[in-house]
Amino acid sequence: MLILSRKKDEIIIIDDKIEISVVDIKGDQVKLGIKAPDSIKIYRQEVYNAIQEENKAAMMSSIELPSLEDWKGK
């Protein structure tokens, strides 16, 4: 893990595509601005984890689909 120190309005560039800037600092909270191509998905970790859990649950659920034979004659 790379650890960097940045002050308000300073920027970090990643792979010429992603720009992360420190927008504001208040107490122990830092606000970051992120510019990235639309093809790059950006999530807060707790949202990303929730999405992953939902995906796992969907994969594990067993949904019984009708067979093609059931659709004949309808």
ChimeraX attribute file (.defattr): number of C-alpha atoms within 10 A of each C-alpha:
attribute: neighborCount
match mode: 1-to-1
recipient: residues
	/A:1	3
	/A:2	3
	/A:3	5
	/A:4	6
	/A:5	5
	/A:6	11
	/A:7	11
	/A:8	13
	/A:9	13
	/A:10	11
	/A:11	16
	/A:12	12
	/A:13	12
	/A:14	10
	/A:15	6
	/A:16	7
	/A:17	10
	/A:18	14
	/A:19	15
	/A:20	16
	/A:21	19
	/A:22	17
	/A:23	15
	/A:24	13
	/A:25	13
	/A:26	7
	/A:27	5
	/A:28	5
	/A:29	8
	/A:30	11
	/A:31	12
	/A:32	14
	/A:33	12
	/A:34	15
	/A:35	13
	/A:36	14
	/A:37	9
	/A:38	7
	/A:39	6
	/A:40	10
	/A:41	7
	/A:42	12
	/A:43	10
	/A:44	7
	/A:45	9
	/A:46	9
	/A:47	11
	/A:48	12
	/A:49	12
	/A:50	11
	/A:51	13
	/A:52	12
	/A:53	12
	/A:54	12
	/A:55	11
	/A:56	11
	/A:57	11
	/A:58	11
	/A:59	10
	/A:60	9
	/A:61	8
	/A:62	8
	/A:63	8
	/A:64	6
	/A:65	7
	/A:66	8
	/A:67	8
	/A:68	7
	/A:69	7
	/A:70	9
	/A:71	8
	/A:72	7
	/A:73	5
	/A:74	4
